[in-house]
């Protein structure tokens, strides 16, 4: 059985905001220590990871909703074109 990730929301923390922590304050990871020691890039990576993780479930739900709407529209279009072929 696949283990579930630490619950969101996740936050950036630390002096340079390069550490990712859970809402209880426990460390999840540290994006610092890149070969080039680019603190700004490390911080941007941490912010990107947090943004992606915190929005994943919402985006997944929105994706499912949009796919269902597309399927509904496809069915309506199919019925419309079939109806108009019969009348035509």
C-alpha positions as CSV (number, residue, x, y, z in Angstrom):
1,X,0.0,0.0,0.0
2,X,1.3,3.4,-1.0
3,X,1.9,5.8,2.0
4,X,0.2,9.2,1.8
5,X,2.3,12.3,1.9
6,X,2.4,14.8,4.8
7,X,-0.9,16.7,4.8
8,X,-0.9,20.2,3.3
9,X,-0.7,23.1,3.6
10,X,3.0,23.2,3.3
11,X,5.0,26.4,4.0
12,X,8.5,27.8,3.3
13,X,10.6,28.5,6.4
14,X,14.1,29.2,7.5
15,X,16.3,32.3,7.2
16,X,16.3,32.1,3.4
17,X,12.8,30.4,3.0
18,X,14.5,27.4,1.5
19,X,13.1,24.8,3.9
20,X,9.7,23.3,3.3
21,X,7.7,22.5,6.5
22,X,4.2,21.1,7.2
23,X,1.6,23.1,9.1
24,X,2.8,21.4,12.4
25,X,6.3,22.9,11.7
26,X,8.1,19.7,10.9
27,X,10.7,19.8,8.1
28,X,9.7,18.1,4.8
29,X,12.8,19.1,2.8
30,X,15.5,21.7,2.3
31,X,16.0,23.0,-1.2
32,X,19.3,24.6,-0.1
33,X,22.7,23.3,-0.9
34,X,22.7,23.6,-4.7
35,X,26.1,23.3,-6.4
36,X,26.1,26.9,-7.4
37,X,24.9,28.1,-4.0
38,X,22.2,30.2,-5.6
39,X,20.0,31.1,-2.6
40,X,17.4,32.9,-4.8
41,X,17.0,29.8,-7.0
42,X,16.8,27.6,-3.9
43,X,14.1,29.8,-2.5
44,X,12.2,29.9,-5.8
45,X,12.3,26.1,-5.9
46,X,10.9,25.8,-2.4
47,X,8.1,28.3,-3.3
48,X,7.3,26.4,-6.5
49,X,7.2,23.0,-4.7
50,X,4.9,24.4,-2.0
51,X,2.6,26.1,-4.5
52,X,2.3,22.9,-6.5
53,X,1.7,20.7,-3.6
54,X,-0.8,23.0,-1.9
55,X,-2.9,23.3,-5.1
56,X,-2.6,19.7,-6.3
57,X,-5.9,18.4,-4.9
58,X,-7.9,21.5,-6.0
59,X,-6.4,21.3,-9.5
60,X,-7.1,17.5,-9.7
61,X,-10.7,18.2,-8.8
62,X,-11.0,21.0,-11.3
63,X,-9.5,18.8,-14.0
64,X,-12.1,16.1,-13.3
65,X,-14.9,18.7,-13.4
66,X,-13.8,20.1,-16.7
67,X,-13.4,16.6,-18.2
68,X,-17.0,15.8,-17.2
69,X,-18.2,19.0,-18.8
70,X,-16.3,18.2,-22.0
71,X,-17.9,14.8,-22.1
72,X,-21.4,16.4,-21.6
73,X,-20.7,18.8,-24.4
74,X,-19.5,16.0,-26.7
75,X,-22.7,14.1,-26.0
76,X,-24.8,17.2,-26.8
77,X,-22.9,17.9,-30.0
78,X,-23.4,14.3,-31.0
79,X,-27.1,14.4,-30.4
80,X,-27.3,17.8,-32.2
81,X,-25.5,16.6,-35.3
82,X,-27.4,13.3,-35.4
83,X,-30.7,15.2,-35.1
84,X,-29.8,17.7,-37.9
85,X,-28.7,14.9,-40.2
86,X,-32.1,13.2,-39.8
87,X,-33.9,16.5,-40.5
88,X,-31.5,17.6,-43.3
